[in-house]
Amino acid sequence: MIESFLSKIFHVIASPVHADALSSAISGNVTDVVNSQDLPSLVNALVQLSIPVGVISAIALFAYAGYNMITSQGDPEKLQEAREVVTNAVIGFALIALSIAILLLIRNTLNIPGLNP
């Protein structure tokens, strides 16, 4: 049962359709940042771009830290470096999530119509 669940997750993650959708979403968000004419549209575009970039960065850092842990062969310095990478990835992703939450809180509190993260 767990193997079928994991195979379904791997199939969804490794699907080229999702990679194409992510690529088009990021390129569309970059285009929105470049073409924004006023401050609310620039903020919206930056927030929409930061979410996928933050998730991709966190996943890449976790993979890098995992590789370092596997190849450390018990070396305490390499293990410590991998732990620091994981800690920094979690802190960075948390900061991105908290900044988006703060933007949403400000938008809902002040009823700003232009901010739509």
N, C-alpha and C positions, 0 to 999 in steps of 0.2 A: 504494500500500500504506500509506504513512504517512497519507494523507488518510483512508482508511477507519478506521485505528486512531484517529486524532484525532476522527473523527466518532462512533465508538463511545464514546470517553471523554466527549465532550461530551454525548452522549445519556444516559449514565449519570449525569453530574453534574447536568444540567439537568432530570432527570426529577422530576416532582412527587411521585412515590412516595417518593423518597429525602428530599425536603424534608419531607414529612409524617412520615416515620419519624424524622428528626432532631428535628423539632418535638415529637413525642410523647415521644421519649427525653429531651430536655432538660426538658420540663414534668414528666415523671415523676421525673426526678432532683431537680428543685426541690421537688417534693412530698415526696420521701424525706428531703431535708434538713430541711424544716419539721416533718415528723412523726417524726423520729428521737427515740428515748427515752433512749438511752445513748451513751457515747462511741464505741465501735466502729462502731455503725450510723451515727453522724454522720460519722465519718472516711470510711467507705465511701461514703456519699452524696456527700460533698464531692469525693472523688477521682473518682467516676463523673460528676459534674457538670463538673469541671475539664477533663477530656479534650476533650469536644466544644466547650466554650467556648474553650479554648486554640487548637484547630484553626481554628475560625471566626474568632477574632481574628487569628490569623496570616495567614489567607487574605485577610481584609479589609485588613490593613496592607500586604500585598504588592500588592494591587490599587491601594491608595491611592498607594503608592510608584511603581508602574508608571505610573499616571496622571500623577503629578508629573514623572516622567522624560520622558514623551512631550510634555507641555505646557510643559516648561521652555524650549524653543527655544534651548538652548545656554547658558542663564543658569547660571553656576557655583554661585550660592547655592541655587537651586532643586534642582540636581543633588545638591549636598551634603546638602540636607535630605532628599531621597529616599533617598540612601545611608544616612543616619542612621536613617531609618524602617525600612529593610530590616534593618540591623544590630540595631536594638532588637527587631524582630519575631523574628529568629532567636534572640537571647539570651533573650527571654521564653519562646518555645516550648521552648527547651533547658532552661530552669529548670523548667518544668512537667514535662517528660519526666524530668528528673533527680530531681525530688521524688517522682514516682511510682515510679521505679526504687529510690530509697532506701526508700520505704515497703515495696516488695516484698522488698528485701533484709532489712529489719528483721523483717518477718513470717516469712520463711523461716529466718532465723537463730535467732530466739527462739521459733519455733513458736507464734505468736499466732493462735488460731483465728478471732478476730473480724474481723481485717483482711482484706478480700477486694477489693483494688482491681482 
